[in-house]
Amino acid sequence: ANRQSQSSDLIINLPSIHIMKNTLQKQRRKTRPPIPQSVEQLPYPLPDV
């Protein structure tokens, strides 16, 4: 019985973790400026990573 309850908890938790990651990515997209299609469209040179 214990194993079954643990596995069902995992199944319930996985989608919520996935949704949290999606919302984080959406928030990053809002704060970050849109990515230009090409390097020539960049208003500034790319920093060396």
Secondary structure, 3 states (H helix, E strand, C coil): CHHHHHHHHHHHHHHHHHHHHHHHHHHHHHHCCCCCCCHHHCCCCCCCC
